């Protein structure tokens, strides 16, 4: 994989906060943080949002923060109430601390840090409210370790959401993206209802309904390196029902105008 060209100044110095929710990611987190801090983006900060991981991820994050000279922060949450709630808490903190752009990415190393400069550069060059690292635009790809069942399930989930919500996005369940601070403030983060992975869909839907410019760039999606997926039955049920609720709520708002 070729190394992307470095961003020019002053783009490279943009205030970027990468929000990384964690639960039992003690093995992966040092690798991810090291990759992010080595990108040559002096304005980049990492905010780890840990939900009381029993494997000591929170302690690992604190050590990384102590060694990073202020470029790593840690937000400890006592309740494990879902990926969406962790992202909302992290995004709100990032905005409070003055971030100009906020990156979402998983801690499991499925989202390669090398794409962050490209996400940032695309956002700056186009003025997009959100730039999505997409598996399903030309040039995007999935890890060869994904079996046929996972590929079909991912493809079906995207088709299902797009059919219900009519979103002009190819990778509607993508979790790797960059938001401008202005776009996030326009989305009313405190009212986001999704707790699990459907958070990604709800954020895309809100951005679309509020007229945000949305772009996708191709990425190669890696397989999880260590640990286990957090996609349990309750998360799957919410992911299936949330698009229907979003469509219902949108129709109710239209009728009330």
Secondary structure, DSSP 4 states (H G I P E B T S, - for coil): -PPPPPPPTTGGG--EEEEEEESS-HHHHHHHHHHHHTSS-TTEEEEEEE---TTSHHHHHHHHHHHTTTSEEEEE-S----HHHHHHHHHHHHHHTT-SEEEE--SSS-S-GGGHHHHHHHHHHH--SEEEEESSSTT-EE-TTS-HHHHHHHHHHHHHHHHHH--S-S-TT---EEEEHHHHHHT-GGG----STHHHHHHHHHHHHTT--EEEEE-EEPPP-SS-----HHHHHHHHHHHHHHHHHHHHHHHH-
